[in-house]
Amino acid sequence: MPGAVCYAKREMNQIKLRKCTVPNQSVCFLQEQLNQVGLGARLVAADSTEQDAFYRFAEALGCFAREPYVDENGRATKMVLGQKASTVLRQILADGQAATDPQGSLRIGDFAALFPDLPEHCPPNPRLLDFIGHAARLGKQVQYSWLATVLRLERDSVTPLSGLFQKLVLRFDRAYRLMQAHPDGKQVNGLLVTDGLTRFYHAPSKPPYTGVTHRTKALANLCASYGLNQAIFTRSVAAFDQARARQIPHHILGTPLAEPIGSQDFTFAMLDKRDPENAVLGILCSCCGTVGAPYYGSGVAQMAIYAPDTQNLVVRNRAGTIVAKGTLRILADRAQAVVNTLAVNDRFQHRQHQRDQAAIFAALVRGVQAVVQTYDRAHPQQPLQIVTVGTSCNKLLEQCLRYPYATADEQVAAGPVFRDAEKLGQCVLYRAGGSARESGGSTNLNEKS
């Protein structure tokens, strides 16, 4: 049994149920949370097998961890991970909605079957904690539907996925990727929990594609991590092969443009045109821009790979994960540039994420500023006059409309592939001779560095 589990079991069996006096604050906090829902005494009185199972579940969630809780954007919070995990566990036990019998409470012993062979010293994953703690409110009831799904799949009477939770503890990041994506690249709203977990359980250890070479191995691994089918992998390979055949440079401006990851909550980067993530940005940014997907966004994604004037401007969080993007095209003959639209991962679409939305938009504007400055230095005789963004399917339209430039009096002709820029209208992100105020601070987009 892992040392942390042994320690917690010993300490929690010794401490008083109403007052915690042992030095491990995480263990104390868990005990207090259990007391709130009347389970502290039950746990101490439970038999050894039930206690062991419960403590291993608690450890897997992070109830005994002392480091800060890091949110999904890589930001360390003031809350200790152990306290966050213990709070989630108390809520799950209090509501009892994770039980296979919706009328009953989740019993301490229900965890016994989840951990037959869990390795020792398995570090907790805050993202697994977020997943288990996801709550959906239906009327006056709170249901932990994703944990219920895991338990239901574990115990299915026809095709049980025995050991699913153990696999989740060990490789949750892999499972989360599969829940984000549809095999044929269709746009997914939210998570495909049941389908994704099932595909994760049965996923092969190696990419299931034909035609994988040393050059395409990284792309194959990326596509396989999202469970994408052979057709999408093949079309992605074709797009990158076309870029190589045309000798398209890695960056349309000839130089990388990026802020250091982690220097702010959200940082921009012009994504290298040979980076495999160009093929799957639609998954990361909750849009249709995945190569091979059955939408027009597939054409935009391919252009960003092999067109000499087009590149993806992306935003990463502190963890380095891409959370937003805009595909930018420079029309040098007219000294104009246009972004097809702005796509953002669905988890930022709720009102509680308004500050993050503003910070993401500010990062995109800084990216536009860097593009303008770099281009103008290279073309002093014909600098960029305007940069616009399409309003159709624009996930940051509210921020665009509040931006001082607002809507465009004239539209930049972006071409038929940039359908979102051509469809409903455009907002101006930069105009030569003007200045604008970003969300979170002012900037002069004409300032030359």
Buried (B, 14 or more C-beta within 10 A) or exposed (E): EBEBBEBBBEBBEEBEBEEBEBEBEBBBBBBBBBBEBEBBEBBBEBEEEBBBBBBBBBBBBBBBBEEBBBBBBBBEEEEBBBBBBBBBBBBBBBBBBBBEEEEEBBBBBBBBBBBEEBEEEBEBBBBBBBBBBBBEEEEEEBBBBBBBBBBBBBBEEEEEBBBBBBBBBBBBEBBBBBBBBBBBBBBBEEBBBBBBBBBBBEBEEEBBBEEBEEEBEEBBBBBBBBBBBBEBBBBBBBBBBBBEEEEBBBBBBEEEBBBEBBEBBBBBBBBBBBBBBBBBBBBBBBBBBBBBBEBBBBBBBBBBBBBBBBBBBBBBBBBEBBBBBBBBBBBBEEBBBBBBBBBBBBBBEEEEBEEBBBBBBBBBBBBBBBBBBBBBEEEEEEBBBBBBBBBBBBBBBEBBEBBEBEBBEEBBEBBEBBBBBBEEBBBBBBBBEEBBEBBBEEBEBBEEE
